[in-house]
Amino acid sequence: MSNTKNTEEPQSAQKTRDPEGSDDLTDNSDRTERPGPMELLRLARGQLAELTGREVESVSSFEQNEEGWAFEVEVVELERVPDTMSLLASYRVQLDPEGRLTGYRRVRRYERGRADAHRPGGR
């Protein structure tokens, strides 16, 4: 009788030791997991705040595209009293699939208390 193992198991299914040396076995197939939408939102907010020095007040949209993820966020650029007169800006933020910021640009500025002048389908 032979005492050999079948070594033709796919590499993604092979088990490895935990990097910290414990005897727990981990599955290599989980190592390529990408961040989910909520983690991407946190990454976008944090990276933009670090670059601009301004905190993101809200996220108004996000979508997946060919390059990764695109977000539109609202930022207070100039605080005024009363608060309804504060100057806000919308930024378009682009992340790669792993959540790294690849670009951003300001797409509009407006006073908090004002609605958009041009509404789709409106007069």
SULFEN-V935805 format. One record per residue. RES is the residue in three letters. PHI is phi in whole degrees, 0 to 359 (999 if undefined). Layout:
# SULFEN-V935805
res=RES phi=PHI
res=RES phi=PHI
This chain:
# SULFEN-V935805
res=MET phi=999
res=SER phi=255
res=ASN phi=248
res=THR phi=243
res=LYS phi=256
res=ASN phi=280
res=THR phi=260
res=GLU phi=269
res=GLU phi=291
res=PRO phi=303
res=GLN phi=298
res=SER phi=294
res=ALA phi=264
res=GLN phi=290
res=LYS phi=263
res=THR phi=228
res=ARG phi=289
res=ASP phi=300
res=PRO phi=302
res=GLU phi=272
res=GLY phi=89
res=SER phi=285
res=ASP phi=278
res=ASP phi=292
res=LEU phi=261
res=THR phi=239
res=ASP phi=265
res=ASN phi=294
res=SER phi=293
res=ASP phi=276
res=ARG phi=287
res=THR phi=259
res=GLU phi=295
res=ARG phi=268
res=PRO phi=296
res=GLY phi=277
res=PRO phi=303
res=MET phi=293
res=GLU phi=294
res=LEU phi=299
res=LEU phi=299
res=ARG phi=297
res=LEU phi=298
res=ALA phi=298
res=ARG phi=299
res=GLY phi=295
res=GLN phi=292
res=LEU phi=293
res=ALA phi=299
res=GLU phi=294
res=LEU phi=284
res=THR phi=264
res=GLY phi=79
res=ARG phi=235
res=GLU phi=281
res=VAL phi=283
res=GLU phi=276
res=SER phi=203
res=VAL phi=249
res=SER phi=264
res=SER phi=196
res=PHE phi=205
res=GLU phi=205
res=GLN phi=270
res=ASN phi=224
res=GLU phi=299
res=GLU phi=273
res=GLY phi=146
res=TRP phi=224
res=ALA phi=237
res=PHE phi=235
res=GLU phi=241
res=VAL phi=235
res=GLU phi=252
res=VAL phi=229
res=VAL phi=280
res=GLU phi=265
res=LEU phi=212
res=GLU phi=277
res=ARG phi=228
res=VAL phi=243
res=PRO phi=287
res=ASP phi=303
res=THR phi=295
res=MET phi=262
res=SER phi=299
res=LEU phi=265
res=LEU phi=248
res=ALA phi=220
res=SER phi=259
res=TYR phi=243
res=ARG phi=264
res=VAL phi=241
res=GLN phi=246
res=LEU phi=241
res=ASP phi=282
res=PRO phi=301
res=GLU phi=272
res=GLY phi=98
res=ARG phi=272
res=LEU phi=294
res=THR phi=248
res=GLY phi=175
res=TYR phi=204
res=ARG phi=204
res=ARG phi=281
res=VAL phi=254
res=ARG phi=193
res=ARG phi=233
res=TYR phi=199
res=GLU phi=278
res=ARG phi=306
res=GLY phi=278
res=ARG phi=251
res=ALA phi=273
res=ASP phi=300
res=ALA phi=287
res=HIS phi=247
res=ARG phi=255
res=PRO phi=300
res=GLY phi=81
res=GLY phi=265
res=ARG phi=271
